[in-house]
Amino acid sequence: MVGTETSQFDNNPITPIRQYPITMSNPTTNILVLADYLPDSGWGGGVIIRSLLENIPNDVTLSWTTFSVERNQKNSKVNNINILPFKPRYIRGQGKFKLIRKLDSLLFASDLNQIIKKNNIQLLWIICGVTYNELYRLSVLSTQLTIPFHITVHDDPIVELESTKKEEGKVLFQTLLSNAKSVDVISNRMRDSYKTQYNINAIVITRGIPSNFPTNSLRDSTSINVLMGGYGNVPSPWPLPLIEAMELMQNDQPSFLHLFDSKLSKWKNEYTIIYENMPEAAFNQVLKTIDIGYACDDLNPARLAFAQLSLPTKIITYIGAGIPFVYHGPQDSTVGDLLKQYEAGIIVSTNDSKQLYDAFYKLRTNYEYYQQQCLLALQNQFAAKIVQYRFYNYILNNS
């Protein structure tokens, strides 16, 4: 069945997109999610997962558990998802010696298998962490599970590991990926890299934007509002280039920088607003007032791997809200690939504040064009219906 939707940014019909069936498989499949956070928490990857939970197929029953006994005991249900009372046992002194770590991981796997059996779980959905201990435990778990499992990778754990752990980490990660029934990753580059490095086939899954997602409909024409919707894990001289670029914009009209990174509190002033953590609903209200998005990655040539594999979720959020953005990061990156398809933003690959200002200025003076590019990207790649169908069809039918 084909239907017509209305653009979030104007009242003109957009290209019809397929209306996917809500029934994906038969009979009902019981899926257990294993993550280090609960369904209502976690930025970045957590936002992606929540977008996949908004329209669970009718023939899928989803439950959730974490590595934390405390989290599992505090909650019986979150966002209408049952939290299983998993109480993994641990050996005293865990993580200090290889033998203890191995025994501890085997014990964890045994306890999880009991929960799986007790709750008639048919598929385990693992959200991959990035620490060495998580990777080790999941690698051992992958050899002990009594049911198939799917794994989601948002940030490459090998990139995140300290140099002394990388080689062993690759072996652990290879074991985990090879034992998985199916794998999803955050970008085309990560998919292609894993095919080359680990000889596994993966599907690309990003955040899906629902049709009722808020747009920046409350923009104020008398000022410019720039948002960095997350953390900026970038070394010096950042954030100085951004701060200086915002000061240059003050010469044009009042310009406000909205930040969600408490590490930047020393920059707080009349024009730089630092927010505390807030629920997504409150964050979405802020989105309605924003003119331009901002995201950054490390420009150091020795540390480009992260930007070349991971796609910042905030970029998809900006696109979903119709907010053109400046990406302050390497041209050779997943964001660079995206902007070759849809010119929804501008890349600045130096720490020159004047170049950042020029990028902001170009977006402001060609706003309708860049906003239309956001719409095209949303419609063709990030619409929730497309992403959700692709994901559930893949994990339920892939063998």
C-alpha positions as CSV (number, residue, x, y, z in Angstrom):
1,M,0.0,0.0,0.0
2,V,1.3,3.4,-0.9
3,G,0.2,6.6,0.9
4,T,1.1,10.3,0.8
5,E,2.5,12.2,3.7
6,T,2.7,15.9,4.3
7,S,6.1,17.5,4.8
8,Q,7.0,18.6,8.3
9,F,8.3,21.9,6.9
10,D,5.5,23.0,4.6
11,N,2.0,22.0,3.5
12,N,3.0,20.6,0.2
13,P,2.8,16.8,-0.3
14,I,6.1,15.0,-0.5
15,T,7.0,11.9,-2.5
16,P,4.8,9.0,-1.2
17,I,6.6,6.5,1.0
18,R,5.6,2.9,1.5
19,Q,3.3,2.2,4.4
20,Y,4.8,-1.0,5.9
21,P,2.8,-3.7,7.6
22,I,2.9,-3.9,11.3
23,T,3.0,-7.7,11.3
24,M,6.5,-8.9,10.5
25,S,6.6,-12.6,11.4
26,N,4.5,-15.4,12.6
27,P,4.2,-16.6,15.4
28,T,5.1,-14.1,18.1
29,T,8.9,-13.7,18.8
30,N,10.0,-13.0,22.3
31,I,13.1,-10.7,22.2
32,L,15.2,-9.8,25.2
33,V,17.4,-6.6,25.0
34,L,20.7,-6.6,26.9
35,A,22.2,-3.1,27.4
36,D,24.1,-1.1,29.9
37,Y,21.2,1.4,30.2
38,L,17.4,1.3,30.5
39,P,15.0,2.1,27.7
40,D,14.4,5.6,28.9
41,S,18.1,6.6,29.3
42,G,21.2,7.0,27.3
43,W,22.0,9.7,24.7
44,G,23.4,8.9,21.2
45,G,22.9,5.2,20.9
46,G,20.0,5.3,23.5
47,V,18.2,7.7,21.2
48,I,18.5,5.4,18.3
49,I,17.2,2.4,20.3
50,R,14.2,4.4,21.5
51,S,13.3,5.3,18.0
52,L,13.2,1.5,17.2
53,L,10.9,0.9,20.2
54,E,8.2,3.4,19.2
55,N,6.5,1.0,16.8
56,I,7.3,-2.6,17.8
57,P,5.5,-5.0,15.5
58,N,2.4,-6.7,16.9
59,D,4.0,-10.1,16.7
60,V,7.1,-9.2,18.7
61,T,7.2,-9.2,22.5
62,L,10.1,-7.1,23.9
63,S,11.6,-7.3,27.3
64,W,14.8,-5.7,28.7
65,T,17.6,-6.3,31.1
66,T,20.9,-4.7,32.0
67,F,24.3,-5.6,33.4
68,S,23.4,-3.8,36.6
69,V,21.5,-5.7,39.4
70,E,20.6,-2.3,40.9
71,R,19.0,-1.0,37.7
72,N,17.1,-4.3,37.1
73,Q,15.7,-4.3,40.7
74,K,14.6,-0.7,40.7
75,N,12.3,-1.0,37.7
76,S,9.7,-3.5,36.7
77,K,8.6,-1.6,33.6
78,V,10.0,1.4,31.7
79,N,8.2,2.9,28.7
80,N,5.8,0.0,28.8
81,I,8.7,-2.5,28.4
82,N,9.1,-5.2,31.1
83,I,12.5,-5.1,32.9
84,L,13.4,-8.6,33.8
85,P,14.7,-9.1,37.4
86,F,18.1,-10.4,36.2
87,K,20.5,-10.7,39.1
88,P,23.9,-11.8,37.6
89,R,26.3,-13.2,40.1
90,Y,29.9,-11.9,40.3
91,I,33.1,-13.3,41.7
92,R,34.8,-11.1,44.3
93,G,37.8,-9.4,42.7
94,Q,36.3,-9.4,39.2
95,G,38.4,-7.9,36.4
96,K,41.8,-8.1,38.2
97,F,43.0,-11.4,36.9
98,K,42.3,-13.2,33.6
99,L,41.0,-16.4,35.3
100,I,38.6,-14.5,37.5
101,R,37.4,-12.4,34.5
102,K,36.8,-15.6,32.6
103,L,35.0,-17.4,35.4
104,D,33.0,-14.2,36.1
105,S,31.9,-14.0,32.5
106,L,30.9,-17.7,32.4
107,L,28.8,-17.2,35.5
108,F,27.1,-14.2,33.9
109,A,26.4,-16.3,30.8
110,S,24.9,-19.2,32.9
111,D,22.7,-16.8,34.8
112,L,21.5,-15.1,31.6
113,N,20.7,-18.4,30.0
114,Q,18.5,-19.3,33.0
115,I,16.6,-16.0,32.5
116,I,16.2,-16.7,28.8
117,K,14.8,-20.2,29.5
118,K,12.5,-19.0,32.2
119,N,11.0,-16.3,30.0
120,N,10.9,-18.3,26.8
121,I,13.1,-15.8,25.0
122,Q,13.8,-16.7,21.4
123,L,16.2,-13.9,20.4
124,L,18.7,-11.9,22.4
125,W,19.3,-8.3,21.2
126,I,22.7,-7.1,22.5
127,I,23.6,-3.4,22.5
128,C,27.4,-3.5,22.3
129,G,29.4,-1.5,24.8
130,V,32.8,0.0,24.3
131,T,34.8,-0.9,27.4
132,Y,37.2,-3.8,27.5
133,N,35.4,-5.5,30.3
134,E,32.0,-5.3,28.4
135,L,33.7,-6.6,25.3
136,Y,35.3,-9.5,27.1
137,R,32.0,-10.5,28.9
138,L,30.0,-10.3,25.7
139,S,32.6,-12.3,23.8
140,V,32.4,-15.1,26.3
141,L,28.6,-14.8,26.4
142,S,28.4,-15.3,22.6
143,T,30.0,-18.7,23.0
144,Q,27.6,-19.9,25.7
145,L,24.2,-18.6,24.6
146,T,21.5,-21.2,24.0
147,I,19.6,-19.0,21.6
148,P,20.5,-16.8,18.5
149,F,21.5,-13.2,19.2
150,H,21.5,-10.0,17.3
151,I,24.1,-7.3,18.1
152,T,23.9,-3.5,17.6
153,V,27.1,-1.5,17.3
154,H,27.0,2.3,17.5
155,D,30.6,3.2,18.4
156,D,33.4,0.9,17.4
157,P,34.8,-0.6,20.6
158,I,38.3,-1.1,19.2
159,V,38.6,2.7,18.4
160,E,37.6,3.4,22.0
161,L,40.0,0.9,23.6
162,E,43.3,2.0,25.0
163,S,46.2,1.0,22.8
164,T,47.4,-1.8,25.0
165,K,44.1,-3.5,24.7
166,K,43.4,-3.1,21.0
167,E,44.9,-6.3,19.6
168,E,43.2,-8.5,22.2
169,G,40.0,-6.5,21.8
170,K,40.0,-7.3,18.0
171,V,40.0,-11.0,18.8
172,L,37.2,-10.6,21.3
173,F,35.2,-8.5,18.9
174,Q,35.8,-11.0,16.1
175,T,34.4,-13.8,18.3
176,L,31.4,-11.7,19.2
177,L,30.5,-10.7,15.6
178,S,31.1,-14.1,14.2
179,N,28.8,-15.8,16.6
180,A,26.0,-13.3,16.0
181,K,23.0,-14.3,14.0
182,S,22.8,-10.7,12.6
183,V,24.5,-7.4,13.1
184,D,23.5,-3.8,12.7
185,V,25.9,-0.8,12.6
186,I,25.6,3.0,12.5
187,S,27.1,3.8,9.1
188,N,28.0,2.5,5.6
189,R,31.6,2.9,6.4
190,M,31.4,0.8,9.5
191,R,29.5,-1.9,7.6
192,D,32.1,-2.0,4.9
193,S,35.0,-1.9,7.4
194,Y,33.5,-4.9,9.3
195,K,33.1,-6.8,6.1
196,T,36.8,-6.3,5.3
197,Q,38.1,-6.8,8.9
198,Y,35.8,-9.5,10.3
199,N,34.1,-11.0,7.2
200,I,30.6,-10.3,8.5
201,N,27.6,-8.8,6.8
202,A,25.8,-6.1,8.6
203,I,22.9,-3.7,8.0
204,V,23.0,0.0,8.6
205,I,20.5,1.3,11.2
206,T,20.3,4.9,12.4
207,R,17.8,6.9,14.3
208,G,14.4,6.9,12.8
209,I,12.5,10.2,12.8
210,P,8.7,9.9,13.4
211,S,6.2,11.8,11.3
212,N,5.2,13.9,14.3
213,F,8.7,15.0,15.2
214,P,8.8,18.7,16.2
215,T,10.3,21.1,13.7
216,N,11.9,24.5,14.4
217,S,8.6,26.2,14.0
218,L,9.2,28.7,16.8
219,R,12.3,30.4,15.3
220,D,12.6,34.0,16.2
221,S,13.6,36.2,13.3
222,T,15.2,38.8,15.6
223,S,17.9,36.4,16.8
224,I,20.0,33.4,15.7
225,N,20.0,30.3,17.9
226,V,22.7,27.7,17.5
227,L,22.5,24.3,19.2
228,M,25.0,21.7,20.1
229,G,22.7,18.9,21.1
230,G,25.1,16.7,23.0
231,Y,28.7,16.5,24.2
232,G,31.7,17.8,22.5
233,N,34.6,15.4,23.2
234,V,37.2,17.4,21.3
235,P,40.5,18.6,22.7
236,S,41.9,22.2,22.8
237,P,41.7,24.7,21.2
238,W,38.0,23.7,21.1
239,P,35.5,25.2,22.1
240,L,37.3,28.5,21.6
241,P,36.8,28.5,17.7
242,L,33.1,28.0,18.3
243,I,32.9,30.7,21.0
244,E,34.8,33.2,18.8
245,A,32.5,32.4,15.8
246,M,29.5,33.1,17.9
247,E,31.0,36.5,19.0
248,L,31.5,37.4,15.3
249,M,27.8,36.6,14.7
250,Q,26.8,39.1,17.4
251,N,27.9,41.8,15.0
252,D,25.1,40.8,12.7
253,Q,22.3,40.2,15.2
254,P,21.8,38.8,18.7
255,S,23.1,35.2,18.6
256,F,22.6,32.5,21.3
257,L,24.6,29.3,21.7
258,H,22.7,26.4,23.4
259,L,24.8,23.7,25.0
260,F,24.2,20.5,26.8
261,D,27.7,19.9,28.0
262,S,28.4,20.8,31.6
263,K,32.1,20.7,31.0
264,L,31.6,24.0,29.1
265,S,30.0,25.8,32.1
266,K,32.9,28.3,32.3
267,W,31.7,29.8,29.0
268,K,28.2,30.4,30.3
269,N,27.0,34.0,29.9
270,E,24.1,36.0,28.6
271,Y,24.5,34.6,25.1
272,T,25.7,31.1,25.9
273,I,23.1,28.9,27.6
274,I,24.2,25.7,29.4
275,Y,21.4,23.2,30.0
276,E,21.2,20.5,32.6
277,N,20.2,17.0,31.5
278,M,16.5,17.0,30.5
279,P,13.9,14.5,29.2
280,E,13.7,14.2,25.4
281,A,10.3,15.9,25.4
282,A,11.8,19.0,27.0
283,F,14.8,18.8,24.6
284,N,12.4,18.7,21.7
285,Q,10.8,21.9,22.9
286,V,14.2,23.5,22.7
287,L,14.6,22.2,19.1
288,K,11.6,24.2,18.0
289,T,13.5,27.5,18.6
290,I,16.8,26.6,16.9
291,D,18.0,28.0,13.6
292,I,21.3,26.1,13.1
293,G,22.7,22.9,14.5
294,Y,26.4,22.3,15.4
295,A,28.3,19.1,15.9
296,C,32.1,18.5,16.2
297,D,34.6,15.7,16.0
298,D,38.4,15.6,16.6
299,L,40.4,17.1,13.7
300,N,43.7,15.5,14.8
301,P,44.9,13.2,12.0
302,A,45.8,10.5,14.5
303,R,42.3,10.4,15.9
304,L,40.1,10.4,12.8
305,A,38.9,6.8,13.1
306,F,35.9,7.7,15.3
307,A,34.5,10.3,12.8
308,Q,35.2,7.9,9.9
309,L,33.1,5.1,11.4
310,S,30.4,6.6,13.7
311,L,27.6,8.9,12.6
312,P,26.6,11.5,15.3
313,T,23.0,11.0,16.3
314,K,22.6,14.7,16.8
315,I,23.1,15.2,13.0
316,I,20.0,13.0,12.3
317,T,18.1,14.9,15.0
318,Y,18.9,18.2,13.3
319,I,17.8,16.8,9.9
320,G,14.6,15.5,11.4
321,A,13.7,18.9,12.8
322,G,14.6,20.7,9.6
323,I,17.6,22.4,11.1
324,P,20.6,22.9,8.8
325,F,23.9,22.3,10.6
326,V,27.6,23.0,10.7
327,Y,29.8,19.9,11.1
328,H,33.1,21.0,12.7
329,G,35.1,17.9,11.8
330,P,37.0,16.0,9.1
331,Q,35.7,16.1,5.5
332,D,36.7,12.4,5.3
333,S,34.0,11.2,7.6
334,T,30.5,9.6,7.8
335,V,29.0,13.1,7.9
336,G,31.0,14.0,4.8
337,D,29.5,11.0,3.0
338,L,26.0,12.1,4.1
339,L,26.5,15.6,2.8
340,K,27.6,14.4,-0.6
341,Q,24.1,12.9,-0.9
342,Y,22.1,15.7,0.9
343,E,23.5,19.2,1.3
344,A,21.8,19.6,4.7
345,G,24.8,21.3,6.2
346,I,28.3,22.6,5.8
347,I,31.6,21.1,6.9
348,V,34.4,23.2,8.5
349,S,37.6,21.2,8.8
350,T,39.8,23.8,10.5
351,N,39.8,25.6,13.9
352,D,39.6,28.9,12.2
353,S,36.7,30.8,13.9
354,K,36.2,33.0,10.8
355,Q,35.6,29.9,8.7
356,L,33.0,28.7,11.2
357,Y,31.4,32.1,11.1
358,D,31.3,32.0,7.3
359,A,29.6,28.6,7.4
360,F,26.9,29.9,9.8
361,Y,26.4,32.9,7.6
362,K,26.0,30.8,4.5
363,L,23.4,28.7,6.1
364,R,21.5,31.7,7.3
365,T,21.5,33.4,3.9
366,N,20.5,30.2,2.0
367,Y,18.3,28.8,4.7
368,E,15.4,27.5,2.5
369,Y,17.7,25.5,0.3
370,Y,19.5,23.8,3.2
371,Q,16.2,23.1,5.0
372,Q,14.8,21.5,1.9
373,Q,17.9,19.2,1.8
374,C,17.1,18.2,5.4
375,L,13.6,17.2,4.2
376,L,15.0,15.1,1.3
377,A,17.4,13.3,3.7
378,L,14.6,12.7,6.2
379,Q,12.2,11.5,3.5
380,N,14.6,9.1,1.8
381,Q,16.8,7.8,4.6
382,F,15.7,8.6,8.1
383,A,11.9,8.3,8.3
384,A,11.0,6.1,11.2
385,K,8.7,3.9,9.1
386,I,11.6,3.0,6.8
387,V,14.2,2.5,9.6
388,Q,11.8,0.4,11.8
389,Y,10.7,-1.8,9.0
390,R,14.3,-2.4,7.8
391,F,15.4,-3.3,11.3
392,Y,12.7,-5.7,12.4
393,N,12.4,-7.3,9.0
394,Y,16.2,-8.0,9.2
395,I,16.5,-9.3,12.7
396,L,13.5,-11.5,12.4
397,N,14.1,-13.0,9.0
398,N,17.9,-13.0,8.7
399,S,19.5,-16.3,9.1
